[in-house]
Amino acid sequence: MGTSLAFTIIAVALTLLGLFKFIAPKKFNENSMGELHKEAVNPAAAIRSALGGMVLAVALIAFMSRNLEPAAASVVLCSIGIGLVTTICIVVLNTVRGFTDEVPVPPMILLGALSIIAFTSMSDDSSTVSLDLQPELVSPDVYRVLFEDENMKVIEVEHEPGESDDFHGHHPMTWYAVQGGTLEMTTEDGSISVVEIKTGQVGRPLQGQIHKAKNIGDSKFKAILFEEK
């Protein structure tokens, strides 16, 4: 599963959970703890509502991390996964400490599933690209190798207006825009973003992520890629 899709699933699930805690804290407390003493209802609801706000904050972090590069996305996913597992452990320990008689099963199943999604969606930024996904092989009309040895590959990229390449990946690399333009980037999970690249701009791509690019501007886009092996 791609990191963008993983972040989206986590964000949606935590948003629903957080809203339930925030909007109907008394109902949530009833379902999880049964009938409370009259004087404890409002204080318990206030605490539950605040917890809902914290869940919504994590959901917002996940939502805003959807377009991070794989290396940064992996760090955030790992952090979210560890946080979810820690929450599960604390809830389970509450029964051991005698604070509650039973573990609320549905929320624990949800948090467990989300932690699995977070950990299994982490990508390796240093991973190499399989032969059938190297850009110069899948789109030889767009990518041309200028130089290659055991450590480095230099590739020239030329996108005519309206031209698109096929899905491909990259080794860790840096690009230099010889002639800027507007590119529509599509990832393997279907996410689409538009990137404005200026002439002379230098940057790093979505390393480790399978994607394709289309020139939606009015002029040719040209860049040089410096790929590490």
Beta strands, then each sheet from edge to edge (+ up, - down):
strand 1: 143-148
strand 2: 152-159
strand 3: 173-179
strand 4: 181-187
strand 5: 192-197
strand 6: 202-203
strand 7: 211-215
strand 8: 221-228
sheet 1: 1+ 2- 8+ 3- 6+
sheet 2: 5+ 4- 7+
end
